[in-house]
Amino acid sequence: MAHFRMEIESLSENEEFARVVTAVFMSRMNPTLEQVEDVKTAVSEAVTNAVIHGYQNGEGVIVLEGRIQGDWLTVTVEDRGSGIRDVKRAMEPLYTTDKTGERSGMGFSFMEAFMDQVQVESEPGKGTIVQMKKEIRQEQDGGIPNAASIPKPVSIPESVNTSKAVSTSKAASTSKAASTSKAASISRSVSILESRLVSACGRSSRTAGVIQSILSIQP
């Protein structure tokens, strides 16, 4: 069983550090790129919660721990901050105690969407422990590809009719514009969530679909 444990200061810039450390640790499991991005996104949300809610952007220590047992990766993020009074309610989509309107209340929802299991233990005044698990199946040729395994681009003969592809592209653009227009009319909470989506999309291409699933937003 592989294992690591480290302590980091409660600083927003340490979020990226925690993501990279976890990604390197899980690389021995031969994960796919999608699985790596899923875990990095979940770790990012957990560390951000500790910094913003656990310590209110103040001083503190965050404990990051990783464990590999068989096909299962377990990541634990622990803080000794203010704690959560009602864990069940805190894990509801769009619930937030932030009064500034800058937080969307989707942190735990992202964790649950990208990981297979999420368990939260918390006590007011003593801190919070977030334990996340993801199964990384050992499938042949299913891991991160190396340069030699990436196929070379295929040239398309000039005789191929590309009008259908152009038409499909235009239709997709029109559909995307309509979706954006509809999303703009949704509540302020969803607007905040969309702002976070711009950042999250860089971490995983599945983020947009996950948000639509959580909020039941139809394109």
N, C-alpha and C positions, 0 to 999 in steps of 0.2 A: 504494500500500500504506500503510495507516494503522498507526501504531505508538506505543506509550508505554512508558516505563520509569521506575520510581521505587523509592526505598529507604524502608523503614519500620522502626521499631524493633520488636524481638521482644517484643511485648506482646500479651496476649490480647485487649485492647480494640481492637487494630488489625485484628483479623479482620473485623469489620463494615466498617471503612473500606475494606479491600481488596475486599470483596464489592461495595460500592457503586461504587467506582471502575471495576471491571471491568464492572459492569452498564451504567454510563453510556457507557463506551467502546464496548461492543458494540451499543448502541441504534441506531447508524447503519446496522446491518445489517438493520434491520426484523425483529427476532426475535419469536417468540411469547412470551407470558408464561411458558409452560412451559420454553422454551429458556433464558430469562433465569434462572429459578429453578434449573434444572439446573446452569448454569455457576456461579452464586453458591454453590451447595452444594459443588461440587467445589473452588472456590477456598478456601472456608472450611476444608475438610478439609486442603488442602495447607498453608495458613498455620498452622493448628493444629498439624500435624505438626512444622513448623519450630520453633514456639514451645516445644512440649512435649518433643519428641524431639531436635530439632537443637540447641537451646540449653538444654534441661532447665529451662525457665522462667527462665533467666538473661539477661544482656545479650547483644545481638547485633543484626545487621542482616539484614533479609529483603528480597530484591530481587523486585519484582513487575513483570512485563513482559507486554504484550499486543500482538498483531499480527493484522491483518486482511489476508488475501490471497484475493481472489475470494470464494467462499462459505465460506471456512474461517477460524475464529477460533482463534488459538493463545495460550494463557496459560501463562506460565512462572513458577514460584515457586522461588527459590533461597536457600539458607542456607549459611553457612560454619561450621556447627556440627560436631557429633560424627561425622556421617556414618552410613552403614548398612553393616554388615559383609556381610550376605547379602541383597541386594535381592530376589531371587526368593522367598525364604522370607518376607521382610517383607511382600510383596504378597499372601500367602495370607490368606484370610478368617479372622478371629479370632486371628491371630498377633499377639502383643504382647510387648514386653520389660518392660512395666510390672509391677512386683511388688506394687503397692498394690491391684490389683483394680478400679481406677477406670476403666481404659481398655478398650475392647472389641476393639481390633485390626481395625477395619473401615474405617479411613481410606482406604486405597488401593482397597478394594473399592467404596466410594462413588464415588471419582473415576472408576474404570473403568465403573461403572454409568451415571453421568450424562454422561460425555464419550465421544466416538467413539474417541479414541486417547489412551493415557497411556504416557509413557516416563519412566523413572526412572534417573538416573545418580548414583552416590554413591561416595565413598571415605572410609573411616574417618579421622577427624581433619581432613578437609578440607571436608566439607559435602555437600549433596545438591541436585540440580537435578531438579525435577518439571516436565515439559512435557506439557500437556494440549491436545488439539485437538477442536473440534466443528464440524460442518458446519451452517451456517445458510443453508438454501435460500431464495432470493429468490422467494417465492410471492406472487402478488397477493392483497391483503387478508388476508395470513397473519400480519401483525405485531401489535404491541400495539394494541388498539383505543382510539380516542378516545371522548370522552363522547357525541358525536353518533352514533357507530356502534353503541352498545349498545342493544339492543331494549328497549322498554318492557314492564313486566309485563303479562301477559294475565289479565283477570278470568275466573274460572271460574263459570259459571252455577250457581245453587243446585240446579238440577235434575240436575246431574251426580252420579252415584253414586260416592261416595268411599270406600265400605266396602272395596273391593279395595285401595285405596292404604293404608288404615289397616292392613289385614291384612298387606300386604307390609312395612310399616314395623315391625310387631310381629315378623314373621319375621326381618327383618334385625337387630333388636335382640337377639333370641334367639340368632341365629347369631354375632353379635359377642361376646356374653357367653360362649358356648361356646368360641370361639377364645381369648378372654382366659384362661379357666380352663385350657385346654390349654397355652397358652404359659407359664403360671405354673409348670408342672411341668418345664420344660426347664432345662438347665444354667445355672450362674451366668453364664457368658459371654454367653448369649443374654439373660439378665435385664439385664445391663449394656447390651447392644445395644438392648433395648427402651427403656431410659431415654434413650438417645441419639435414638431414633426420635421421642420426644415433642418434642424440640427440632427435629429435622430436618423433621418434618411441616409445621412452619410455613414451611419453605423450599420444599417441593415436595410436591404431593399424591401423587406417584408413589413416595415413599420406602418406604411399607409394602410395595408390590408388589416393589420392588427387593430389599428385605431377604428376603422370602420366596423370591425367585428365587435369591439368593446362598446362603442356608442350607438351601434345599429344605424349608422349614417348610410343612406343609399346613394350611390353615385347618380 
